[in-house]
Amino acid sequence: MSAAIETCELSARLGEEPILHRIALNLPRERWTSIVGPNGAGKSTLLRCLAGLLPHTGAVSVLGRPLADWPQRQRARQLSWLGQNEASADDLTVWDVAMLGRLPHQAWLSPPSADDRAAVERALRATQAWDWRARSLGQLSGGERQRVLLARALAVEAQVLLMDEPLANLDPPHQADWLELVQALVREGKTVVSVLHEVGMALHADELVVMAQGRVTHQGPCADAATHRALEAVFDHRIEVHALQGQWVALPRINPLKSSHHAD
Ligand SMILES: Nc1ncnc2c1ncn2[C@@H]1O[C@H](COP(=O)(O)OP(=O)(O)OP(=O)(O)O)[C@@H](O)[C@H]1O
């Protein structure tokens, strides 16, 4: 299957600091890929490079075309972005925030079309944010706000969605909703690439990219034993991957000596 995103010798710096080191990736189309790894591994930096938000060296191509060759608006229609702790205008209404996702579809200063309004409604309903559409973003809780930002990313109706920590602040039912949403997007033929700290959630993806110290240490299907071993290794064997009721789960590995006082 052809790649949604390919990188070759991708390197990036933040300030003077080299952060990503010659990353080669091939992320399949119509699949969900999760990027995991310890704090500071460079996951967000990689995702920002894939989105064209950070200067880098080496090559990145999206849907078979080098990132730099895409006209900006066209790229913004094909590549949707949900960032981590994004600053957004608190006084905008939820409806207006979601409508920002339609900007790449709109002519300069023209009002939203019926298609734009329909896409925004679908997106707000999909994240159960529709009832808040007249409220301002600043009046929402962290998790509610995250669902509105997710709706904005969905409203783009892009072919490829890049999401950095999309589960931040979401309670368990809404995390499960997010999983179903991503699976539905993939069934529709979209490609999703997410950075996730919740390893158990990441294991629901089709593919896993494991990162440490600015490098990819493993890429493979989530169901593969080799992927599980790479995951356990990158987290210093402080987690163990097990099968449970048809799902993969990551359990913390607790040192019995250190925790023995709990049993006293
Ligand atoms: N402005 C900066 N200048 C230099 N180094 C930076 C800068 N911003 C971030 N870094 C460093 O870059 C590295 C990669 O950061 P990045 O946010 O990509 O990691 P991450 O894997 O997403 O981490 P986390 O899991 O903690 O979110 C970290 O070691 C971080 O300290």
The ligand as a Tripos MOL2 file, in Angstrom:
@<TRIPOS>MOLECULE
LIG
   31    33     1     0     0
SMALL
NO_CHARGES

@<TRIPOS>ATOM
      1 N1         12.9780   25.4150   22.4000 N.pl3     1 LIG1
      2 C1         13.7040   24.3340   22.6740 C.ar      1 LIG1
      3 N2         15.0680   24.3610   22.6430 N.ar      1 LIG1
      4 C2         15.7950   23.2580   22.8940 C.ar      1 LIG1
      5 N3         15.2530   22.0520   23.1890 N.ar      1 LIG1
      6 C3         13.9200   21.9700   23.2300 C.ar      1 LIG1
      7 C4         13.0650   23.0880   22.9770 C.ar      1 LIG1
      8 N4         11.7870   22.6800   23.0870 N.ar      1 LIG1
      9 C5         11.8310   21.3620   23.4020 C.ar      1 LIG1
     10 N5         13.0980   20.9330   23.4920 N.ar      1 LIG1
     11 C6         13.5670   19.5570   23.7820 C.3       1 LIG1
     12 O1         13.2820   18.7540   22.6540 O.3       1 LIG1
     13 C7         13.0950   17.4100   23.0520 C.3       1 LIG1
     14 C8         11.9240   16.8150   22.3270 C.3       1 LIG1
     15 O2         10.7280   17.4570   22.7090 O.3       1 LIG1
     16 P1          9.3160   16.9250   22.2360 P.3       1 LIG1
     17 O3          8.2870   17.8630   22.7980 O.co2     1 LIG1
     18 O4          9.3410   16.6810   20.7850 O.co2     1 LIG1
     19 O5          9.2530   15.5120   22.9950 O.3       1 LIG1
     20 P2          8.0290   14.5410   23.2200 P.3       1 LIG1
     21 O6          8.5190   13.1720   22.8980 O.co2     1 LIG1
     22 O7          6.8280   15.0160   22.4990 O.co2     1 LIG1
     23 O8          7.8700   14.6870   24.7910 O.3       1 LIG1
     24 P3          6.6310   14.5430   25.8070 P.3       1 LIG1
     25 O9          6.2900   13.0830   25.8550 O.co2     1 LIG1
     26 O10         7.2240   14.9780   27.1130 O.co2     1 LIG1
     27 O11         5.5120   15.4180   25.3250 O.co2     1 LIG1
     28 C9         12.9600   17.4410   24.5640 C.3       1 LIG1
     29 O12        14.1260   16.9080   25.1310 O.3       1 LIG1
     30 C10        12.8280   18.8960   24.9140 C.3       1 LIG1
     31 O13        13.4340   19.1870   26.1580 O.3       1 LIG1
@<TRIPOS>BOND
     1     1     2 1
     2     2     3 ar
     3     2     7 ar
     4     3     4 ar
     5     4     5 ar
     6     5     6 ar
     7     6     7 ar
     8     6    10 ar
     9     7     8 ar
    10     8     9 ar
    11     9    10 ar
    12    10    11 1
    13    11    12 1
    14    11    30 1
    15    12    13 1
    16    13    14 1
    17    13    28 1
    18    14    15 1
    19    15    16 1
    20    16    17 2
    21    16    18 1
    22    16    19 1
    23    19    20 1
    24    20    21 2
    25    20    22 1
    26    20    23 1
    27    23    24 1
    28    24    25 2
    29    24    26 1
    30    24    27 1
    31    28    29 1
    32    28    30 1
    33    30    31 1
@<TRIPOS>SUBSTRUCTURE
     1 LIG1         1 GROUP 0 **** ****
